[in-house]
Amino acid sequence: MPSRSRAAGTESFAIGLDVGTSAVKGEVISSTGRRTDYVSAPYPISHPQVGWAEQDPDDWWRAVGEVLDLVLASHPTVSATNAIVGLTGQMHTTVVRDRAGSLLRPAILWSDSRAVDAARELGEEPVDWVGRSGHAPIPAFTSAHVAWLRRHEPHVCARMASVSVPKDDIRLRFGAGWATEPSDASAMNLMDTHTDEWAEPLVDAVGLDEHLLPPIVPSSQVTGHIEQLPPLRGDGRRLLGLPVVAGSGDQAAQALALGATIDGAIAISIGTSGAAFQAASRPRPGAFRHCIPRTWLALDSTHAAGLALTWWSGIIGRPLDTDHEAADLPMFLPYLQGDRDGQGVPGTLTDLRATHGAPEISSAVIEGVGIELVRLVRGVSGGRIPPDPIGVGGRAAQIASLRDLVAAGLQRPLRCSSLGPAHGAALLAASAAGWDARPGGGGTDDDVTTTPDPALARRMEQRIARFEHLLRRLS
């Protein structure tokens, strides 16, 4: 184990694997302080019907192999004797398999909106969804996905022997145990966040047997060891026997990486989706469980943050042009995949004039995403935002103009970090191995701080008011 190799003076490694919506990301942290990032080739999302979003879990498995090949090539000393693995991945996405372990259908993604009616009907059941799980059912949640399957694909349900989320599906394929942990279990909308156990009334309401769900263990507990691997280009035998830690859902792992670990601390993630979260010392409505003991994570998200930026950049064929000083910009509402609850307004570009061109629309798209992130933070914190700097991470967080807008809208400094969910998973793994992988004992490697500009803050208040007026009119 890593703790023994450290005692002998040799280097130990913690590997974080993040089964994301667009690709698998990996990170290796060593006990000497080195940190290396990896990413697989992207995999597709299929949309067989309007509002549907599905993926092939075999694509995740292949991508895990690509990342592990990179790890093997760049870390020739990594082996089962000195390394440990932590898992994270997209929350809510639902994977169903039969008794033989065969996939019964493509995975239903968190961004899928087919289960609007199923979620509404579940919410009408005489059970206390919010009191037990923190959330009423919405189409993004596993609870609603399963209820939809019961009604529309009973042939799948008749053969269903397991229901899991992506990181736990990878764990199962590794042969590293059948398990989940509190952050992802609560994000399935089926766990009692007071007890860290499956909530029988909620499980019954969706028509599941509890034995179809994995046991819930602490996020830093070792669940098993790697016994099988995806196809690799290199010789992966030295990875066989690596201990695998339970890990966490991707937003809890991102919160850990950004340092949102104590009561009231806020962080923002800007990847394909956008999320704001606040650590809490007790359960409350709107909170999942954190990956830290006795800690909860209030969270709200939008389905299209980085996705909206990539969408417009792809249309114009170049990086986005931005101009904070431009007057009379269009207004962009970034709901390209609907709202989180499957309702609300669609993606909208309005207030257009004949004088507007690609630069103005680019600025409006970035501004619209920035406004939505400000609204998420205000909502998740109840409008009571601590004065401390807010950690922000994710691929789209590297866009300076977007950070300027969010800092101004919140009137708080932002600490931009390159650390993502894979880093949080690696931190959990290192902790399980008995060593602290956090630089300086902290949770981030803050290298860019964005301070709010007062003039831009005044402009943002006006633009937020216009955004929210349009929301009310279009809802």
N, C-alpha and C positions, 0 to 999 in steps of 0.2 A: 504493500500500500504506500501512497505518497508520504504518509507521515514517517514510515520507517526509512524511506530513501532520504528524506530530509535529515533525519537524525544521523544518517551516515555521511552527510555533507554533499549529496548529489542533488541534481535539479529535479523538481517535481513539476507536473503540468496539470492544469485544469482546462478541459475542453468544453466549450459551450456550443451547442447546436440549436439553431433557431429555424423551425420549419415554417417559413413565412408564406405570405400570400403569393409572392412573385418568384421567390427563390429560397433556397436554404442558405443561411449565413452561418459561418462558424467563427469562433475565436479561440485562440490558445493563449492562456496566461501561464507564465512560469513562476516558480518560487523565487527566481532572481529578479523579477520585475519586468521581464520582456512580455510584449503583447503583440499578437499577430492576427490580422483579420483575413477571412476567406469568404468567397461567395461562389455558388454554383451557377451554371447557366440557368436562365429563367425558364419557368414552365408555364403552360397556358392555363387560362380559365375558360371553360366552355359555357355558352349561354344557349342551351337548347330551346328555351322559350323566353319571351320577354320577362325580365325580372328574375330569371333563374341564374344561378352562378354555381358551377360545379368544377371539381378537379379530380384527376386520377391519382389516388395515393401512390401508385407505382412511380409516378413522376417525383414525388417526394423522396421515395426510397432511392431512386437513381441519383437524385441530387445530393442526398446524404453521402452516397458513395463518391461523388465528385469532390465534395468538401474533404472527406476523409483521405482521399488520394493526395490532395494538396497538403494536408497535415502531415501525412507520412513522408512526402517528398521534402518538406522543409524542416521537419523535426525528426531526424534519424534516430534519436535516442528515446522517443516516446514509445512506451510499451505498457503492458498490463501491470508491471511492477512499480511504475512511477507516475501513472496518470489516472485521471478520473473524469467522467463525462457527466455534464448536466444538460437537460433537455428543456426547450421551450418551443412555443409555436403559436400560430394563429388561434385565437380563442373562438369558442362556439361552434366551429366547423365540425360536422358530424360524419363519423365513419362507422359503417355497420358491416359486420362480417358474420359468417356462419360458423358452425361447430368445427369445420375443417380449417378455419382461418381464411377462407376465400372471401373476397370482396363481393358484396351483394349488389352494390350500385355505386356510381360515383359519389364522392363526398359532397355534401351540401355545405356551401360556404357561409360564413358569417354575413356576407353581403347579399345573400339570396333573400328575395322578398316574397316567395311563393306562399309562405305560411301566415299571411296577414289574418285570414279568417281563423286559422287554427289558434293563433296567439290570442285573438280576441275571445274565442270560445273558452280557452283555458282560463283566461282572466275572469270569466264569469263563473268558474267552478267555485263551490263553497269552501275554499282553502285559503289560508293566509300566505299568499305568495310573497308579498313584500316583507311581512314580519319574519318569515323563515329564511328567504333567500336574498332579501334586499331589493328584489326587482319583480315587477309584474312581467309576465311573458311578453316578448316581442318577437317578430319574425327572425331576428338574427340568432336567437338562442336555440340550443339543442332541444330544449323542451318543446318548442314549437315545431322544430324539424320532425321530431319523433311523432308528435300528434298528427302532422301532415301525412307522414308515411302510413300511420294507422288507417287513415281515411282513404288515401289515394293509391297506396302500394301495399295492400295487405299480403300479397304474395311474398314481398320482402320481409315483412314483419313475422310471417309464419316461419321463416328460416333463420331469423336473427338470433345470434348467440352472444354478440358483444356490441356495445355502443361506446365509442370513445372519441377523443379529439386527436388532432394530428400528432402531437408529441408523444402521446400515449400509444398511438398506433405504431410509431417508429420504435418505441420501447419494446412493444410486443414482438415486432419483427426482428429486433436485436436478440430476442430470447432473454431479455433482462427483466422479466416479470410482467404481471398483469396488475397495473396499479395506476392511480392518478394521485393528485394532491389538492389541497384546499382551494388554491386560486383558480385552477381550471375547473374543478368540480363545481365551485360556486358559479362560475361563468356559464356552466351548462344549465343553470337555473333550476337545479334539482337538489342542491345541498343546503342543509341548515347551517347558516353562517355562525350560529351561536355554538354549535356542537362539533362542527367539522365532520358531520355524518350525513349520509343520504337522508333526505326528508321523506319519510314514507308517504305522507299525504300528497306531496308533489309528484313523486314517482308514480303513485297510483293514478293521479289525475291524467298523466300522459299515456297511461296504459302499459307501463313497463313493469317487468319483474326486476327487483333490485339485483338479482344475481347476474343480470346482463351488464351491469355497471362495474367498473374496476374498484377494488378496495381503495380507500382514501388514506394516504400516509403523509407524514410531514414532508415539506418541500425539500429539505436537505437530507432525507433518508435515502440510503442506498436500496434500490429495489431489486437489483440483480446484477448480472455481469453479461457482457457481450458474448454471445455464443454463435451468432451468425451475422454475416455482413452482406451489404449489397455488392453487386459486381464492382470490382476494383481493377484499375490498370496495374497497380503495384501489388506487392506481397503484403496482405493485411494480417498475416497470422499473429504479428506482435500486438495487434489490437484485441485479439480474442482473450477474454477474461477481464477486460477493463470493467471496473465497477461503474454503474450508472445510477445517478441520483434522480430522485423524483422530478425536480425542477419546478417550473411554474408556467402559467399562461404568459403570453408575450408582453402584455401591458404591465403585469406585476414585475416581470424581469426587467422591463425598461425602467419602471419606477425605482427598482433596486439599483440599477446602473446609474441613474441620475441622482440618487441620494434622497428620494422621497420615501423616507423610512420612519420618520418620527411624526407624531401627531400634528396635523396642520400643514405639513410640507407638501408643496405642489410641484408637479412636473408636467411637461407637455411632450407628446410624441407626434412627429409629423412624418409618417411613412405613406404607404398607399392610402390608408385612412388617417384620420387625425384624432388624437385623444388627449384629454386633460384628466389628471387624477390627483387625488389628495389623500395622503395617508391619514388614518384615523385610529384612535386607541380603543374604539368600541364599535359594535355594529350600528349601522344606520341605514335608512332607505337610500338606495342608489349606490350602495357599497358592496363590492365583492370581498372575498378574503384576500389578503396580501400573501406573499410567499414568506413573510416573516411571522414568527409566532406572536399571537395576541395582538395582531395588527390587521386592519381592514383597509380597503382601497376604494374610495368613492371615485367613480369613473363615468365619464360621458364621452361620446365619440361621434364623429361624422364619417360617412363611408368614403368620401372623396376629398382628400386633401392633396397629397402628392399626386394622386390619380388625376385630379383636375388640372394640375400644373402640367403633367405629362401629356394629357389629352390636348390641351391648347398648343403646347410646344410642338406636338406631332402635326397638328393642323397647319401651323405656319412654317414648319420645317426648320426651326432654329430655336436657340434658347430664348427665354422670355425677355422682352424689353420692358423696363420699368422706369417710371418717372413719378416720384411722389409729388412733385410740384405741378404736374399736369392738372389743369382745371377742368371741371365739367366731364369727369370720366363716366363711362357707362357703369352700371352696377351689375355685379355677377353674384348669383346665389349658387353655391357649389354643390348642389344636390344631384349630381349626375347619376348616382345609384339610389336615389330616394333618400329619405330621412332614416334614422336608425330604427324607428318604429314601423317602417314600411309605409308610412302615411306622409302627409305634408306635401310641400310644393316640389315640383321637379326642378332640375337644373335650369337656371333662368339667366339670360343676358338681356338687360333692359336699359332704358334711358339712352338708347343709341341715337347718334346724330350723324349727318352726312360727313361731318368733319372728322369722325373717328376712323382710325385705321388700326392695323395690327399692333403698333406700340401702345395705343390707348387701351385696346382690349386686353393686351398682355398685362398692363398695370391693373386693370379691373379684375382680372382673374386672380392675380396674386393678392390683391386687396380683399376680394371676397373670401378667399381661404383664410387670410389673416383675421378678418372680422369673425368668421365662424369659430376660429380657435379662441379668440377673446371671449366670445359668448359661452363657449364650453367651460373655460376657466371660471368665469363669473358664476355659471350655473352650478358647477361641482363644488364651489367654495361657498355657495349661498351669498355671494357678493362680498364676503369677508376675506379678502386676499391678504395674507401676511406680508409685511414689508420686505421680507428676505428675497434675494434674487431667485428666480425660477429657472430650474434646469430644463433644457429643451434638447431633444435628440431626434434622430431619424434622418433619413436621406434628405428630405426636403428642408430640414432645419439648417442645411448648409447655405441656403439662399439668403443673402444678407438683407435684401429688401423686405423679405417676408418677416425676418426677425425684427427689423426696424418697426414694421407695422404692429406686430404683436406687442413688443415692448411699449410702444406708444399707447396702444389701446388699453393695456393693463396698467400703465404708468408704474411699471416695475422693471428692474434690470433682468435680462435673460442671460443665463450662462449656457452657451452652446457647447455641446459635447459630442464627440464622435462615438460615444459608447452606446450600444444598442442592446436589444434583448439577449443576444448571444453572450454579451459580457455579463449580464445578470445571471444567466444560467451557469456560466463559468464561475462566478462568485459563489453561487450556491454549492457547486461541486468542490471548490477549494475549501469552503467552510466545512463540508462533510469530511474532507480529508484532514482537517485539523490545522489549516493554515489560512492566513488572511491575505487575499489577493488584491485588496483595495489599495490604490496608490495613496500613501500617506495616511492610511486608515479611513479615507473618504470614499465617496461613491462615484466621483467623476474625475475626468482629466481636463477640467475646464480650460480651454485655450482661447476662447473668444467670449467677451462680455459685451452685450449690446445694452446701452443705456437709453432710456426713453427721451425722445426729443419733444420739448413742450409744444412747439408749433404743430408738429405732426399729431400729438396727442389731442389737441383741440380739433384738428381736422377729422381725426378718427371718430370722435364723439358724434360729429355731424353725420359722418358716413354710416356709423353704426345705427343711428336713429333712422336714416333712410332705409337701410337694409331691413331693420325690424318692421318698419312701416310696410314695406313690400311683402314681407313674410305674412303679416296679418291680412293684407289685401288678397294675397294669392292662396292662402290656406282655405 
